[in-house]
Amino acid sequence: MNAVRTTAEPYRDLVEQSLEEAAFFWKRWEADLESLTRSLDEVWSWTEDRLHGALDGVRVAGEKVVEVTEAALRGKDHAAITAAAHVLAAQTPARARDALAVAVRNSNGAALRAMGRGIETAALDGSFAPVTAVLASAGPEHSAALCRIKRFRRVPPGKELADALQSGIPGLQADALRSLAHVAEQPIALRHIAWGLKSADGEVRRAAIQTGIRREDPAAWQAAVQLAEERNTACAPLLPALAALGSAEEQQLVIRALREPSLQRAGLFALAYLGTPEAVEICLSGMCDGKLARSAGEAYCAITGADLVRDGLAAPEPASESAEAASPPRLEAEALDADLVPAAADQWPLPDLDAVRRHWQGMQRQLAQGVRHWRGRPASPGVLLDALERGPMLRRDDLALELAVRTAGKYDLEVRAFAHAQRSMMRSGRTRAGLPAAR
């Protein structure tokens, strides 16, 4: 008797479960990209490997992947939207790209950004053209999304750059300016950066300054210096670059910024890039302030190489107000629309000031006056490169910017890419910059 032949298909519920797992692990992976303790290899083994496994579990749907992901693309869970867009963007049936193009055209705001995040991290090929066409023609917001994707993938922007810049919408203009970071034509980039530096909008000016610093534009650097001299709150994200790349006089602006209460956290974070014994002493002073202690402790560790938990330098966590409350608050007293997710800095270890002072007394002779240090070692290019490639995820974006500037853009790393893409960029960056191969 002839056997009945059937086409084996994955169970729909298992594929949908894989999509739920992919959304969960995508959130975890994004959080791990800012980890205080985990390195790239550890993020891979703890989170990213599981994320890829879950994404593969969605891909096995084959021709039915469009049906499996359509509900996620229309939903409110941004991580699920990202995972679904990532799966549809590559390594799936060609009609998946058509379905993604429709979803992209019909999306805006946070949903469009979520789709863009999934797309930019995918392995794209020629079949992605329908989605590109939609992004390039659906309006200024989609043009800005294409600018973001191309920046991430180190592809120069096209007509979408002008469309976003001419939109009159500051957020879209800022995205367009950031996409100029890797454009080969310096005069074109500098012309747009000069336009951004004159903008009346703070977000647009900040994007122009940050892109200009990456491209070593003197006008952008001077704009950053001026904001720091004024102790303008807009200088907060620029302080790390001033500390790492500035002259001795410009570095003092980072220290002076600490006199402005609204800049104190950002100033303490930037102190780590000064890396001197003077910066350590300021960190110790910062630990006396309960609101700044965690930030000061993290900067202390970045300079000295200490680990508050490992070295017994952490203080016990204070009891939470919720644990001490005799009864729950009245409903009308609750901030129901409040963001209940604490900022990453609020979860860093709390330093034990006395223990940290003893630790510093025991090692301060190892740090020479006037010399920049990173995790207890003189901050040579090799030390910074090792920190970027092997150290904790936190601060890697600043280190990547510094090394890009110091190597005239030859060493370039996208720190929010998947691990395999980062490792490839590390190898090619070392070769282009004439740096020794990783051991």
Secondary structure in CASP SS format (residue, H / E / C, confidence):
PFRMAT SS
TARGET T0000
AUTHOR 0000-0000-0000
METHOD secondary structure of the structure
MODEL  1
M C 1.00
N C 1.00
A C 1.00
V C 1.00
R C 1.00
T C 1.00
T C 1.00
A C 1.00
E C 1.00
P C 1.00
Y C 1.00
R H 1.00
D H 1.00
L H 1.00
V H 1.00
E H 1.00
Q H 1.00
S H 1.00
L H 1.00
E H 1.00
E H 1.00
A H 1.00
A H 1.00
F H 1.00
F H 1.00
W H 1.00
K H 1.00
R H 1.00
W H 1.00
E H 1.00
A H 1.00
D H 1.00
L C 1.00
E C 1.00
S C 1.00
L C 1.00
T C 1.00
R C 1.00
S C 1.00
L H 1.00
D H 1.00
E H 1.00
V H 1.00
W H 1.00
S H 1.00
W H 1.00
T H 1.00
E H 1.00
D H 1.00
R H 1.00
L H 1.00
H H 1.00
G H 1.00
A H 1.00
L H 1.00
D H 1.00
G H 1.00
V H 1.00
R H 1.00
V C 1.00
A C 1.00
G H 1.00
E H 1.00
K H 1.00
V H 1.00
V H 1.00
E H 1.00
V H 1.00
T H 1.00
E H 1.00
A H 1.00
A H 1.00
L H 1.00
R H 1.00
G C 1.00
K C 1.00
D C 1.00
H H 1.00
A H 1.00
A H 1.00
I H 1.00
T H 1.00
A H 1.00
A H 1.00
A H 1.00
H H 1.00
V H 1.00
L H 1.00
A H 1.00
A C 1.00
Q C 1.00
T C 1.00
P C 1.00
A H 1.00
R H 1.00
A H 1.00
R H 1.00
D H 1.00
A H 1.00
L H 1.00
A H 1.00
V H 1.00
A H 1.00
V H 1.00
R H 1.00
N C 1.00
S C 1.00
N C 1.00
G H 1.00
A H 1.00
A H 1.00
L H 1.00
R H 1.00
A H 1.00
M H 1.00
G H 1.00
R H 1.00
G H 1.00
I H 1.00
E H 1.00
T C 1.00
A C 1.00
A C 1.00
L C 1.00
D C 1.00
G H 1.00
S H 1.00
F H 1.00
A H 1.00
P H 1.00
V H 1.00
T H 1.00
A H 1.00
V H 1.00
L H 1.00
A H 1.00
S H 1.00
A C 1.00
G C 1.00
P H 1.00
E H 1.00
H H 1.00
S H 1.00
A H 1.00
A H 1.00
L H 1.00
C H 1.00
R H 1.00
I H 1.00
K H 1.00
R H 1.00
F H 1.00
R C 1.00
R C 1.00
V C 1.00
P C 1.00
P C 1.00
G C 1.00
K H 1.00
E H 1.00
L H 1.00
A H 1.00
D H 1.00
A H 1.00
L H 1.00
Q C 1.00
S C 1.00
G C 1.00
I C 1.00
P H 1.00
G H 1.00
L H 1.00
Q H 1.00
A H 1.00
D H 1.00
A H 1.00
L H 1.00
R H 1.00
S H 1.00
L H 1.00
A H 1.00
H H 1.00
V C 1.00
A C 1.00
E C 1.00
Q H 1.00
P H 1.00
I H 1.00
A H 1.00
L H 1.00
R H 1.00
H H 1.00
I H 1.00
A H 1.00
W H 1.00
G H 1.00
L H 1.00
K C 1.00
S C 1.00
A C 1.00
D C 1.00
G H 1.00
E H 1.00
V H 1.00
R H 1.00
R H 1.00
A H 1.00
A H 1.00
I H 1.00
Q H 1.00
T H 1.00
G H 1.00
I H 1.00
R H 1.00
R C 1.00
E C 1.00
D C 1.00
P H 1.00
A H 1.00
A H 1.00
W H 1.00
Q H 1.00
A H 1.00
A H 1.00
V H 1.00
Q H 1.00
L H 1.00
A H 1.00
E H 1.00
E C 1.00
R C 1.00
N C 1.00
T H 1.00
A H 1.00
C H 1.00
A H 1.00
P H 1.00
L H 1.00
L H 1.00
P H 1.00
A H 1.00
L H 1.00
A H 1.00
A H 1.00
L H 1.00
G C 1.00
S C 1.00
A H 1.00
E H 1.00
E H 1.00
Q H 1.00
Q H 1.00
L H 1.00
V H 1.00
I H 1.00
R H 1.00
A H 1.00
L H 1.00
R H 1.00
E C 1.00
P H 1.00
S H 1.00
L H 1.00
Q H 1.00
R H 1.00
A H 1.00
G H 1.00
L H 1.00
F H 1.00
A H 1.00
L H 1.00
A H 1.00
Y H 1.00
L H 1.00
G C 1.00
T C 1.00
P H 1.00
E H 1.00
A H 1.00
V H 1.00
E H 1.00
I H 1.00
C H 1.00
L H 1.00
S H 1.00
G H 1.00
M C 1.00
C C 1.00
D C 1.00
G C 1.00
K C 1.00
L C 1.00
A H 1.00
R H 1.00
S H 1.00
A H 1.00
G H 1.00
E H 1.00
A H 1.00
Y H 1.00
C H 1.00
A H 1.00
I H 1.00
T H 1.00
G C 1.00
A C 1.00
D C 1.00
L C 1.00
V C 1.00
R C 1.00
D C 1.00
G C 1.00
L C 1.00
A E 1.00
A C 1.00
P C 1.00
E C 1.00
P C 1.00
A C 1.00
S C 1.00
E H 1.00
S H 1.00
A H 1.00
E H 1.00
A C 1.00
A C 1.00
S C 1.00
P C 1.00
P C 1.00
R C 1.00
L H 1.00
E H 1.00
A H 1.00
E C 1.00
A C 1.00
L C 1.00
D C 1.00
A C 1.00
D C 1.00
L C 1.00
V C 1.00
P C 1.00
A C 1.00
A H 1.00
A H 1.00
D H 1.00
Q H 1.00
W C 1.00
P C 1.00
L C 1.00
P E 1.00
D C 1.00
L H 1.00
D H 1.00
A H 1.00
V H 1.00
R H 1.00
R H 1.00
H H 1.00
W H 1.00
Q H 1.00
G H 1.00
M H 1.00
Q H 1.00
R H 1.00
Q H 1.00
L C 1.00
A C 1.00
Q C 1.00
G C 1.00
V C 1.00
R C 1.00
H E 1.00
W E 1.00
R C 1.00
G C 1.00
R E 1.00
P E 1.00
A C 1.00
S C 1.00
P H 1.00
G H 1.00
V H 1.00
L H 1.00
L H 1.00
D H 1.00
A H 1.00
L H 1.00
E H 1.00
R H 1.00
G C 1.00
P C 1.00
M C 1.00
L C 1.00
R C 1.00
R H 1.00
D H 1.00
D H 1.00
L H 1.00
A H 1.00
L H 1.00
E H 1.00
L H 1.00
A H 1.00
V H 1.00
R H 1.00
T C 1.00
A C 1.00
G C 1.00
K C 1.00
Y C 1.00
D C 1.00
L C 1.00
E C 1.00
V C 1.00
R C 1.00
A C 1.00
F C 1.00
A H 1.00
H H 1.00
A H 1.00
Q H 1.00
R H 1.00
S H 1.00
M H 1.00
M H 1.00
R H 1.00
S H 1.00
G H 1.00
R H 1.00
T H 1.00
R H 1.00
A H 1.00
G C 1.00
L C 1.00
P C 1.00
A C 1.00
A C 1.00
R C 1.00
END
